[in-house]
Amino acid sequence: MTSEESTAPASRASGAARAYAIGIRLLLLVVVAQFLLAGLGVFADSSFFFWHAAIGSSAVLVLSLLLVGIGRLGGVPGRTLWLTAAVAGLVLVQSLLLVPYHMAVPTVVRTVSGLHVVNALLIFWIVVRLFERT
């Protein structure tokens, strides 16, 4: 095995670790954009909710899942990878929290959907922690 062949895996891992760090920064920007789109949907024009619900949430979900794989290739510590995966799980919880709001159920049950905002803050906090780790 030549020295070039033995450094190739290390170089790939280093590149993946760099890509993970850049991806976390992008994820943070997308999460902040989600808050902006939600605010625009409430205060400016409700059409922004389409971008918030369909495009933004999909971007957070897909990007966090991709970052788990990239981070694994880059040798990112397991706890950090679990936090990255937790973002994807919490995005799924975000959708589930809105189910009572869209159903014809009593107001008391619909108030569970208020946790959507609290969960969004949790997602933001986790992504900030990931940013700090990279």
FILO-29493 format. One record per atom (N, C-alpha, C): residue number from 0; residue in three letters; atom name; x negated, y negated, z negated. Coordinates in Angstrom, 3 decimals. Layout:
<rs>
{NUM, ALA, CA, {X, Y, Z}};
...
</rs>
This chain:
<rs>
{0, MET, N, {-0.846, 1.169, 0.000}};
{0, MET, CA, {0.000, 0.000, 0.000}};
{0, MET, C, {-0.896, -1.238, 0.000}};
{1, THR, N, {-0.630, -2.143, 0.899}};
{1, THR, CA, {-1.427, -3.361, 0.965}};
{1, THR, C, {-0.927, -4.360, -0.074}};
{2, SER, N, {-1.760, -5.352, -0.339}};
{2, SER, CA, {-1.361, -6.367, -1.333}};
{2, SER, C, {-0.160, -7.158, -0.833}};
{3, GLU, N, {-0.035, -7.291, 0.478}};
{3, GLU, CA, {1.114, -7.996, 1.047}};
{3, GLU, C, {2.409, -7.231, 0.777}};
{4, GLU, N, {2.348, -5.901, 0.892}};
{4, GLU, CA, {3.524, -5.071, 0.637}};
{4, GLU, C, {3.921, -5.100, -0.834}};
{5, SER, N, {2.954, -5.159, -1.735}};
{5, SER, CA, {3.265, -5.144, -3.160}};
{5, SER, C, {3.796, -6.483, -3.637}};
{6, THR, N, {3.465, -7.577, -2.970}};
{6, THR, CA, {3.977, -8.885, -3.379}};
{6, THR, C, {5.325, -9.213, -2.759}};
{7, ALA, N, {5.751, -8.455, -1.752}};
{7, ALA, CA, {7.029, -8.733, -1.091}};
{7, ALA, C, {8.212, -8.619, -2.058}};
{8, PRO, N, {8.316, -7.550, -2.876}};
{8, PRO, CA, {9.439, -7.495, -3.819}};
{8, PRO, C, {9.411, -8.634, -4.841}};
{9, ALA, N, {8.227, -8.995, -5.295}};
{9, ALA, CA, {8.115, -10.100, -6.254}};
{9, ALA, C, {8.531, -11.406, -5.602}};
{10, SER, N, {8.171, -11.582, -4.351}};
{10, SER, CA, {8.534, -12.789, -3.618}};
{10, SER, C, {10.048, -12.849, -3.410}};
{11, ARG, N, {10.657, -11.707, -3.089}};
{11, ARG, CA, {12.112, -11.648, -2.933}};
{11, ARG, C, {12.814, -11.981, -4.236}};
{12, ALA, N, {12.310, -11.426, -5.332}};
{12, ALA, CA, {12.898, -11.687, -6.643}};
{12, ALA, C, {12.774, -13.163, -6.998}};
{13, SER, N, {11.632, -13.739, -6.693}};
{13, SER, CA, {11.423, -15.164, -6.961}};
{13, SER, C, {12.379, -16.017, -6.124}};
{14, GLY, N, {12.546, -15.642, -4.875}};
{14, GLY, CA, {13.478, -16.362, -3.995}};
{14, GLY, C, {14.913, -16.235, -4.471}};
{15, ALA, N, {15.280, -15.052, -4.931}};
{15, ALA, CA, {16.639, -14.841, -5.440}};
{15, ALA, C, {16.861, -15.627, -6.725}};
{16, ALA, N, {15.834, -15.690, -7.575}};
{16, ALA, CA, {15.953, -16.469, -8.815}};
{16, ALA, C, {16.127, -17.953, -8.495}};
{17, ARG, N, {15.410, -18.433, -7.497}};
{17, ARG, CA, {15.561, -19.828, -7.062}};
{17, ARG, C, {16.946, -20.067, -6.478}};
{18, ALA, N, {17.421, -19.116, -5.672}};
{18, ALA, CA, {18.750, -19.230, -5.074}};
{18, ALA, C, {19.834, -19.219, -6.160}};
{19, TYR, N, {19.621, -18.421, -7.205}};
{19, TYR, CA, {20.570, -18.371, -8.315}};
{19, TYR, C, {20.648, -19.737, -8.995}};
{20, ALA, N, {19.498, -20.338, -9.262}};
{20, ALA, CA, {19.466, -21.647, -9.930}};
{20, ALA, C, {20.165, -22.710, -9.078}};
{21, ILE, N, {19.928, -22.690, -7.788}};
{21, ILE, CA, {20.594, -23.633, -6.884}};
{21, ILE, C, {22.093, -23.354, -6.849}};
{22, GLY, N, {22.447, -22.075, -6.825}};
{22, GLY, CA, {23.856, -21.694, -6.808}};
{22, GLY, C, {24.604, -22.132, -8.050}};
{23, ILE, N, {23.941, -22.082, -9.198}};
{23, ILE, CA, {24.577, -22.541, -10.439}};
{23, ILE, C, {24.846, -24.038, -10.355}};
{24, ARG, N, {23.937, -24.780, -9.787}};
{24, ARG, CA, {24.157, -26.217, -9.611}};
{24, ARG, C, {25.340, -26.477, -8.684}};
{25, LEU, N, {25.416, -25.707, -7.624}};
{25, LEU, CA, {26.550, -25.817, -6.703}};
{25, LEU, C, {27.854, -25.440, -7.406}};
{26, LEU, N, {27.810, -24.386, -8.218}};
{26, LEU, CA, {28.991, -23.969, -8.966}};
{26, LEU, C, {29.463, -25.080, -9.899}};
{27, LEU, N, {28.538, -25.742, -10.552}};
{27, LEU, CA, {28.900, -26.854, -11.428}};
{27, LEU, C, {29.578, -27.964, -10.633}};
{28, LEU, N, {29.059, -28.285, -9.471}};
{28, LEU, CA, {29.679, -29.310, -8.621}};
{28, LEU, C, {31.094, -28.905, -8.198}};
{29, VAL, N, {31.273, -27.641, -7.856}};
{29, VAL, CA, {32.593, -27.162, -7.429}};
{29, VAL, C, {33.586, -27.221, -8.592}};
{30, VAL, N, {33.144, -26.866, -9.799}};
{30, VAL, CA, {34.026, -26.920, -10.968}};
{30, VAL, C, {34.420, -28.373, -11.267}};
{31, VAL, N, {33.468, -29.284, -11.193}};
{31, VAL, CA, {33.788, -30.701, -11.407}};
{31, VAL, C, {34.760, -31.176, -10.317}};
{32, ALA, N, {34.545, -30.744, -9.086}};
{32, ALA, CA, {35.465, -31.091, -7.994}};
{32, ALA, C, {36.869, -30.556, -8.272}};
{33, GLN, N, {36.959, -29.394, -8.916}};
{33, GLN, CA, {38.266, -28.834, -9.279}};
{33, GLN, C, {39.018, -29.778, -10.224}};
{34, PHE, N, {38.317, -30.314, -11.208}};
{34, PHE, CA, {38.944, -31.278, -12.119}};
{34, PHE, C, {39.393, -32.517, -11.357}};
{35, LEU, N, {38.541, -32.996, -10.439}};
{35, LEU, CA, {38.887, -34.165, -9.636}};
{35, LEU, C, {40.129, -33.894, -8.790}};
{36, LEU, N, {40.162, -32.754, -8.136}};
{36, LEU, CA, {41.315, -32.418, -7.288}};
{36, LEU, C, {42.596, -32.286, -8.102}};
{37, ALA, N, {42.497, -31.714, -9.290}};
{37, ALA, CA, {43.680, -31.611, -10.158}};
{37, ALA, C, {44.160, -33.002, -10.555}};
{38, GLY, N, {43.221, -33.865, -10.917}};
{38, GLY, CA, {43.594, -35.232, -11.285}};
{38, GLY, C, {44.205, -35.980, -10.117}};
{39, LEU, N, {43.642, -35.820, -8.933}};
{39, LEU, CA, {44.208, -36.458, -7.747}};
{39, LEU, C, {45.606, -35.912, -7.458}};
{40, GLY, N, {45.805, -34.636, -7.708}};
{40, GLY, CA, {47.121, -34.042, -7.503}};
{40, GLY, C, {48.169, -34.609, -8.444}};
{41, VAL, N, {47.755, -34.932, -9.664}};
{41, VAL, CA, {48.677, -35.494, -10.652}};
{41, VAL, C, {48.899, -36.986, -10.407}};
{42, PHE, N, {47.809, -37.723, -10.168}};
{42, PHE, CA, {47.890, -39.179, -10.173}};
{42, PHE, C, {47.941, -39.833, -8.797}};
{43, ALA, N, {47.557, -39.135, -7.739}};
{43, ALA, CA, {47.521, -39.764, -6.416}};
{43, ALA, C, {48.539, -39.141, -5.462}};
{44, ASP, N, {48.324, -37.898, -5.110}};
{44, ASP, CA, {49.164, -37.247, -4.103}};
{44, ASP, C, {49.185, -35.747, -4.396}};
{45, SER, N, {50.355, -35.198, -4.523}};
{45, SER, CA, {50.476, -33.780, -4.892}};
{45, SER, C, {49.880, -32.830, -3.853}};
{46, SER, N, {49.606, -33.325, -2.645}};
{46, SER, CA, {48.994, -32.450, -1.638}};
{46, SER, C, {47.584, -32.008, -2.043}};
{47, PHE, N, {46.965, -32.728, -2.967}};
{47, PHE, CA, {45.640, -32.318, -3.443}};
{47, PHE, C, {45.698, -31.001, -4.209}};
{48, PHE, N, {46.878, -30.639, -4.698}};
{48, PHE, CA, {47.003, -29.370, -5.421}};
{48, PHE, C, {46.708, -28.174, -4.519}};
{49, PHE, N, {46.990, -28.301, -3.221}};
{49, PHE, CA, {46.643, -27.213, -2.302}};
{49, PHE, C, {45.136, -26.972, -2.336}};
{50, TRP, N, {44.369, -28.054, -2.255}};
{50, TRP, CA, {42.909, -27.932, -2.265}};
{50, TRP, C, {42.426, -27.406, -3.598}};
{51, HIS, N, {43.072, -27.842, -4.668}};
{51, HIS, CA, {42.705, -27.387, -6.005}};
{51, HIS, C, {43.018, -25.902, -6.184}};
{52, ALA, N, {44.224, -25.513, -5.830}};
{52, ALA, CA, {44.689, -24.148, -6.103}};
{52, ALA, C, {44.118, -23.118, -5.131}};
{53, ALA, N, {44.144, -23.425, -3.856}};
{53, ALA, CA, {43.758, -22.417, -2.866}};
{53, ALA, C, {42.260, -22.444, -2.559}};
{54, ILE, N, {41.763, -23.586, -2.220}};
{54, ILE, CA, {40.384, -23.672, -1.750}};
{54, ILE, C, {39.387, -23.706, -2.924}};
{55, GLY, N, {39.618, -24.601, -3.866}};
{55, GLY, CA, {38.684, -24.761, -4.984}};
{55, GLY, C, {38.561, -23.531, -5.850}};
{56, SER, N, {39.694, -22.942, -6.209}};
{56, SER, CA, {39.633, -21.759, -7.077}};
{56, SER, C, {38.979, -20.584, -6.361}};
{57, SER, N, {39.242, -20.457, -5.074}};
{57, SER, CA, {38.596, -19.392, -4.301}};
{57, SER, C, {37.090, -19.611, -4.244}};
{58, ALA, N, {36.679, -20.869, -4.083}};
{58, ALA, CA, {35.249, -21.173, -4.020}};
{58, ALA, C, {34.565, -20.829, -5.340}};
{59, VAL, N, {35.188, -21.160, -6.467}};
{59, VAL, CA, {34.603, -20.843, -7.772}};
{59, VAL, C, {34.514, -19.327, -7.945}};
{60, LEU, N, {35.571, -18.618, -7.586}};
{60, LEU, CA, {35.592, -17.160, -7.725}};
{60, LEU, C, {34.509, -16.501, -6.880}};
{61, VAL, N, {34.493, -16.821, -5.601}};
{61, VAL, CA, {33.545, -16.177, -4.676}};
{61, VAL, C, {32.103, -16.549, -5.033}};
{62, LEU, N, {31.872, -17.822, -5.329}};
{62, LEU, CA, {30.510, -18.254, -5.649}};
{62, LEU, C, {30.005, -17.586, -6.918}};
{63, SER, N, {30.842, -17.479, -7.934}};
{63, SER, CA, {30.381, -16.841, -9.175}};
{63, SER, C, {30.083, -15.360, -8.954}};
{64, LEU, N, {30.882, -14.687, -8.157}};
{64, LEU, CA, {30.613, -13.270, -7.867}};
{64, LEU, C, {29.328, -13.102, -7.058}};
{65, LEU, N, {29.127, -13.972, -6.075}};
{65, LEU, CA, {27.878, -13.924, -5.299}};
{65, LEU, C, {26.672, -14.169, -6.192}};
{66, LEU, N, {26.819, -15.093, -7.140}};
{66, LEU, CA, {25.700, -15.410, -8.023}};
{66, LEU, C, {25.349, -14.259, -8.955}};
{67, VAL, N, {26.318, -13.432, -9.291}};
{67, VAL, CA, {26.009, -12.249, -10.100}};
{67, VAL, C, {25.050, -11.341, -9.318}};
{68, GLY, N, {25.368, -11.095, -8.060}};
{68, GLY, CA, {24.500, -10.249, -7.234}};
{68, GLY, C, {23.145, -10.872, -6.986}};
{69, ILE, N, {23.127, -12.155, -6.674}};
{69, ILE, CA, {21.859, -12.853, -6.433}};
{69, ILE, C, {21.021, -12.880, -7.708}};
{70, GLY, N, {21.684, -13.142, -8.822}};
{70, GLY, CA, {20.965, -13.175, -10.097}};
{70, GLY, C, {20.373, -11.836, -10.466}};
{71, ARG, N, {21.101, -10.779, -10.157}};
{71, ARG, CA, {20.581, -9.433, -10.433}};
{71, ARG, C, {19.318, -9.169, -9.611}};
{72, LEU, N, {19.361, -9.556, -8.344}};
{72, LEU, CA, {18.173, -9.402, -7.492}};
{72, LEU, C, {17.021, -10.270, -7.992}};
{73, GLY, N, {17.353, -11.418, -8.586}};
{73, GLY, CA, {16.336, -12.342, -9.042}};
{73, GLY, C, {15.830, -12.075, -10.445}};
{74, GLY, N, {16.332, -11.009, -11.062}};
{74, GLY, CA, {15.861, -10.664, -12.396}};
{74, GLY, C, {16.387, -11.590, -13.498}};
{75, VAL, N, {17.548, -12.180, -13.263}};
{75, VAL, CA, {18.165, -13.045, -14.273}};
{75, VAL, C, {18.565, -12.170, -15.463}};
{76, PRO, N, {18.349, -12.632, -16.695}};
{76, PRO, CA, {18.694, -11.827, -17.874}};
{76, PRO, C, {20.169, -11.401, -17.893}};
{77, GLY, N, {20.400, -10.233, -18.475}};
{77, GLY, CA, {21.734, -9.645, -18.499}};
{77, GLY, C, {22.797, -10.529, -19.112}};
{78, ARG, N, {22.492, -11.188, -20.223}};
{78, ARG, CA, {23.479, -12.065, -20.864}};
{78, ARG, C, {23.899, -13.202, -19.938}};
{79, THR, N, {22.955, -13.721, -19.204}};
{79, THR, CA, {23.256, -14.800, -18.266}};
{79, THR, C, {24.124, -14.280, -17.128}};
{80, LEU, N, {23.833, -13.072, -16.670}};
{80, LEU, CA, {24.662, -12.477, -15.617}};
{80, LEU, C, {26.083, -12.229, -16.109}};
{81, TRP, N, {26.222, -11.802, -17.366}};
{81, TRP, CA, {27.553, -11.591, -17.930}};
{81, TRP, C, {28.325, -12.902, -18.008}};
{82, LEU, N, {27.656, -13.973, -18.375}};
{82, LEU, CA, {28.312, -15.284, -18.396}};
{82, LEU, C, {28.751, -15.684, -16.991}};
{83, THR, N, {27.917, -15.400, -16.016}};
{83, THR, CA, {28.257, -15.712, -14.634}};
{83, THR, C, {29.482, -14.918, -14.195}};
{84, ALA, N, {29.522, -13.643, -14.553}};
{84, ALA, CA, {30.682, -12.805, -14.229}};
{84, ALA, C, {31.921, -13.272, -14.984}};
{85, ALA, N, {31.734, -13.795, -16.193}};
{85, ALA, CA, {32.870, -14.281, -16.984}};
{85, ALA, C, {33.582, -15.424, -16.275}};
{86, VAL, N, {32.846, -16.222, -15.522}};
{86, VAL, CA, {33.469, -17.316, -14.776}};
{86, VAL, C, {34.496, -16.750, -13.802}};
{87, ALA, N, {34.122, -15.697, -13.087}};
{87, ALA, CA, {35.062, -15.074, -12.143}};
{87, ALA, C, {36.284, -14.533, -12.879}};
{88, GLY, N, {36.068, -13.899, -14.009}};
{88, GLY, CA, {37.191, -13.376, -14.787}};
{88, GLY, C, {38.106, -14.479, -15.274}};
{89, LEU, N, {37.537, -15.575, -15.716}};
{89, LEU, CA, {38.350, -16.686, -16.201}};
{89, LEU, C, {39.110, -17.376, -15.078}};
{90, VAL, N, {38.576, -17.343, -13.865}};
{90, VAL, CA, {39.313, -17.888, -12.715}};
{90, VAL, C, {40.570, -17.047, -12.470}};
{91, LEU, N, {40.449, -15.743, -12.625}};
{91, LEU, CA, {41.629, -14.880, -12.487}};
{91, LEU, C, {42.641, -15.165, -13.586}};
{92, VAL, N, {42.161, -15.394, -14.806}};
{92, VAL, CA, {43.046, -15.753, -15.919}};
{92, VAL, C, {43.758, -17.072, -15.611}};
{93, GLN, N, {43.055, -18.002, -14.944}};
{93, GLN, CA, {43.663, -19.278, -14.570}};
{93, GLN, C, {44.955, -19.057, -13.777}};
{94, SER, N, {44.898, -18.167, -12.818}};
{94, SER, CA, {46.082, -17.889, -11.997}};
{94, SER, C, {47.189, -17.243, -12.824}};
{95, LEU, N, {46.798, -16.317, -13.691}};
{95, LEU, CA, {47.798, -15.640, -14.518}};
{95, LEU, C, {48.482, -16.605, -15.488}};
{96, LEU, N, {47.760, -17.590, -15.956}};
{96, LEU, CA, {48.347, -18.557, -16.886}};
{96, LEU, C, {49.437, -19.403, -16.230}};
{97, LEU, N, {49.429, -19.500, -14.923}};
{97, LEU, CA, {50.446, -20.289, -14.230}};
{97, LEU, C, {51.706, -19.496, -13.905}};
{98, VAL, N, {51.677, -18.192, -14.096}};
{98, VAL, CA, {52.848, -17.360, -13.777}};
{98, VAL, C, {54.088, -17.809, -14.552}};
{99, PRO, N, {54.026, -18.018, -15.871}};
{99, PRO, CA, {55.237, -18.456, -16.578}};
{99, PRO, C, {55.771, -19.794, -16.073}};
{100, TYR, N, {54.899, -20.681, -15.654}};
{100, TYR, CA, {55.324, -21.992, -15.158}};
{100, TYR, C, {56.197, -21.844, -13.913}};
{101, HIS, N, {55.864, -20.896, -13.062}};
{101, HIS, CA, {56.581, -20.717, -11.804}};
{101, HIS, C, {57.808, -19.812, -11.931}};
{102, MET, N, {58.044, -19.267, -13.108}};
{102, MET, CA, {59.178, -18.366, -13.305}};
{102, MET, C, {60.342, -19.121, -13.945}};
{103, ALA, N, {61.523, -18.586, -13.761}};
{103, ALA, CA, {62.716, -19.152, -14.393}};
{103, ALA, C, {62.839, -18.559, -15.798}};
{104, VAL, N, {61.982, -19.024, -16.690}};
{104, VAL, CA, {61.967, -18.540, -18.069}};
{104, VAL, C, {62.166, -19.740, -18.995}};
{105, PRO, N, {62.516, -19.476, -20.245}};
{105, PRO, CA, {62.710, -20.596, -21.180}};
{105, PRO, C, {61.453, -21.457, -21.314}};
{106, THR, N, {61.645, -22.697, -21.654}};
{106, THR, CA, {60.550, -23.648, -21.787}};
{106, THR, C, {59.481, -23.168, -22.752}};
{107, VAL, N, {59.890, -22.506, -23.822}};
{107, VAL, CA, {58.922, -22.011, -24.809}};
{107, VAL, C, {57.926, -21.064, -24.143}};
{108, VAL, N, {58.398, -20.220, -23.260}};
{108, VAL, CA, {57.513, -19.282, -22.561}};
{108, VAL, C, {56.650, -20.034, -21.547}};
{109, ARG, N, {57.237, -21.030, -20.895}};
{109, ARG, CA, {56.490, -21.799, -19.884}};
{109, ARG, C, {55.343, -22.593, -20.494}};
{110, THR, N, {55.430, -22.892, -21.790}};
{110, THR, CA, {54.359, -23.665, -22.423}};
{110, THR, C, {53.035, -22.904, -22.453}};
{111, VAL, N, {53.088, -21.591, -22.297}};
{111, VAL, CA, {51.855, -20.790, -22.210}};
{111, VAL, C, {50.984, -21.308, -21.068}};
{112, SER, N, {51.614, -21.823, -20.029}};
{112, SER, CA, {50.866, -22.338, -18.882}};
{112, SER, C, {50.001, -23.539, -19.256}};
{113, GLY, N, {50.285, -24.184, -20.368}};
{113, GLY, CA, {49.446, -25.276, -20.833}};
{113, GLY, C, {48.026, -24.826, -21.139}};
{114, LEU, N, {47.861, -23.533, -21.395}};
{114, LEU, CA, {46.521, -22.988, -21.640}};
{114, LEU, C, {45.649, -23.005, -20.377}};
{115, HIS, N, {46.270, -23.272, -19.230}};
{115, HIS, CA, {45.537, -23.390, -17.968}};
{115, HIS, C, {44.434, -24.452, -18.099}};
{116, VAL, N, {44.769, -25.564, -18.720}};
{116, VAL, CA, {43.803, -26.653, -18.891}};
{116, VAL, C, {42.711, -26.255, -19.886}};
{117, VAL, N, {43.084, -25.587, -20.962}};
{117, VAL, CA, {42.111, -25.143, -21.964}};
{117, VAL, C, {41.146, -24.136, -21.327}};
{118, ASN, N, {41.674, -23.239, -20.528}};
{118, ASN, CA, {40.839, -22.251, -19.835}};
{118, ASN, C, {39.892, -22.945, -18.848}};
{119, ALA, N, {40.372, -23.995, -18.199}};
{119, ALA, CA, {39.508, -24.748, -17.287}};
{119, ALA, C, {38.336, -25.363, -18.044}};
{120, LEU, N, {38.603, -25.869, -19.244}};
{120, LEU, CA, {37.520, -26.420, -20.066}};
{120, LEU, C, {36.519, -25.332, -20.457}};
{121, LEU, N, {37.021, -24.138, -20.723}};
{121, LEU, CA, {36.144, -23.015, -21.047}};
{121, LEU, C, {35.257, -22.661, -19.855}};
{122, ILE, N, {35.849, -22.639, -18.665}};
{122, ILE, CA, {35.067, -22.386, -17.447}};
{122, ILE, C, {33.976, -23.446, -17.306}};
{123, PHE, N, {34.351, -24.706, -17.476}};
{123, PHE, CA, {33.384, -25.792, -17.372}};
{123, PHE, C, {32.258, -25.625, -18.387}};
{124, TRP, N, {32.606, -25.309, -19.628}};
{124, TRP, CA, {31.613, -25.147, -20.685}};
{124, TRP, C, {30.630, -24.021, -20.348}};
{125, ILE, N, {31.158, -22.901, -19.843}};
{125, ILE, CA, {30.290, -21.774, -19.485}};
{125, ILE, C, {29.350, -22.157, -18.344}};
{126, VAL, N, {29.879, -22.850, -17.346}};
{126, VAL, CA, {29.026, -23.237, -16.214}};
{126, VAL, C, {27.961, -24.237, -16.675}};
{127, VAL, N, {28.289, -25.132, -17.583}};
{127, VAL, CA, {27.281, -26.038, -18.132}};
{127, VAL, C, {26.206, -25.251, -18.863}};
{128, ARG, N, {26.608, -24.256, -19.639}};
{128, ARG, CA, {25.640, -23.397, -20.336}};
{128, ARG, C, {24.736, -22.676, -19.331}};
{129, LEU, N, {25.320, -22.185, -18.241}};
{129, LEU, CA, {24.515, -21.536, -17.198}};
{129, LEU, C, {23.537, -22.529, -16.579}};
{130, PHE, N, {23.999, -23.739, -16.351}};
{130, PHE, CA, {23.125, -24.792, -15.817}};
{130, PHE, C, {21.954, -25.040, -16.767}};
{131, GLU, N, {22.239, -25.095, -18.058}};
{131, GLU, CA, {21.182, -25.297, -19.053}};
{131, GLU, C, {20.178, -24.152, -19.041}};
{132, ARG, N, {20.647, -22.938, -18.795}};
{132, ARG, CA, {19.761, -21.770, -18.795}};
{132, ARG, C, {18.871, -21.722, -17.569}};
{133, THR, N, {19.287, -22.398, -16.500}};
{133, THR, CA, {18.467, -22.370, -15.275}};
{133, THR, C, {17.656, -23.631, -15.181}};
</rs>
